[in-house]
Amino acid sequence: MAVHTEKYKQVILYLCAKLGKEVKGEKKLAKLLYFIDFDFYEKNQKHFIGDTYKALPMGPFPVSMEAVTKEMVKDGSLKIDSINEWDGYAPTETYTGLQSPTDADFTKEEKEMLDRVIQKYGHLNGKQLEDLTHAEAPYSGTKPNEEIFYELAFYRGTDFNGHD
């Protein structure tokens, strides 16, 4: 499945813009992308970003994310800083949007899903998001390091009426 790189970039910029100009942590960014893609697929039976996700030890990870964010740094739309927050731990990657997202790239249903994911998960940190994804059928039903199939989203039972 081909990833729509321009849409991918706009999603990252949108997340940064709505979360106070930055997303703190590679893990947090990866999990927000997962929720956007899998919630959208579960609700609409079609892909949003459409990245491939692998079941890594810290949860679902989008395989194109690193290449896309590196490209964004090159084109001047994103800044990535590594901040040493805790001794003995890997530095925290902070993703700062340097441009405003182009909302015109999103359909009404895509924008609703972005806003829903931001409202529901945006305040959580990477570890909290990791724990949530580990409890879900797509991750728990996939062998370690294997691709997580989008069809597994239908086993999550998400309530899209605001009661989940």
N, C-alpha and C positions, 0 to 999 in steps of 0.2 A: 504494500500500500504506500503510495507516495504521500509524503508529508508536504503540506502547503506552507512553505517557509515564511512567506510574507504574513500569513494569518498567524502563524506561530509567534513571530516577532511582535505582532500587534497584541496578542494575548499576554505576553510577558510585560509589554509596556503598560497594558491596561491594569494588570495586577499591581505593578509598581505604583502607578498613578493613584489607584484606589486604596493602597495600603501605606499611605504617607510617603510616597516617592521611592520606596524600596521594599524589597523582599529580603528578609534576613534569613540566610541559610539555604544551601543547595538542597537539603532534604525538604525544607518547607516548599521551595519552588517546585520541586519534583512532585510532591504530594498534591499541591494545588492543581498542577497540570493533570495529574491522574484523576482527581475528582471532577475536573471540568470535562475531560474526555469520557470517563466512564458514566458519570451522571447523565451527560448529554446523550450518550449512546443508549443508555437504559430508557430514557424518557422518549427519545425521538427515533430510535432505531437507525441512526446514521452518525457518521463521524463528525467531530468538530475539528480538532487539530489532527487527529488520526495518527499520532506517533505510536510506535511499538513500545510496549512496556515490558520490562523484565522483572521477575520476582527476585530481587536482591535481598540480602539479609536485613537491610533497614527498610524494606517495603518496595512497592512498585517504583521503577525508575524508567523515565522516558529516554530511549536510546539516542534520540537526536538532540536532546536538550543542550548538551555541551557544545556541539558544533554550531547550533543556532545562536547560543549566547556569545560564543567566540566571534561569530560573524557580526553580531550586533555591536560588540566592542570595537571591531574593525571599522564598521560604518558610522560609529559615533553616536549610536542610539542608546547604548547601555554602558554602565561602568560597573566593574566587578572589583570589590575590595576584599582582601582577606584580613580579618580582624582576629587577633589573639585574645579571646575573651577569658579563657580558662587555662591555667598552667597544665601541661601534660595532655591537652586535647588538641585535635587538629583545629586550625583556624576556621572561623566562621566566614563563609562567603556571603557578601552582601551585594545584592543586585540593585543598582540604582538606575531608574529610567531617566535618560537625558533628553527624551523627546516625548511629546504627548501622543497617546495612541490615536489612530485614525478609526473612530467608531464606525465610519461608513463601511468598513470591511466586514462588519458583523450583521447578521440577520437579527430580527427582533428576538427570536427564540435563543440565539447564541448570546446576545447581550443579557437576557434574563438569566441564563445559566451562569454567566460570568458573575453577575451581581449576587446570585443565590450562593455560589461557592464562596465568594468573598465574605458575604454576611455570615455564612454558616461556619467557615473554617479559617477565615483570614486572621482572626485573633489568636489562633492556636500556634504553638511553636512546632518545630520539626519533630520532636520526640512524641508530642501528643498526636500529631498527624500520623506518624509511623504506627503508633499503637492502634489508631482507628483503622488504618488500612490492613494491618495484620489480622484484624478481627473479621474482615470481609471475605466473602466467598471467592472473588477473583484472585486474591492473593493466597488465601489458605488452600484453595483448590488447585494451585499451580506448583509444580516441582521447583525447588530452588534453582535460580539462574535461567529458568525457562521463560518463554514468552507467555504473557498473560493474555488470554483470548477475550476479546470484547464481549462475546456471547455470555461469558460468566457474569456480566453485569446484571443479567436478568435474575440471578439468584440472590441479589442483595435485598430486594424488597423495599427499596427506597420509597418513602411517601413524599410525593412532590406537591402535596397540598399544604405544606408548611407544618405538618405534625410529626416530623421525624426527629 
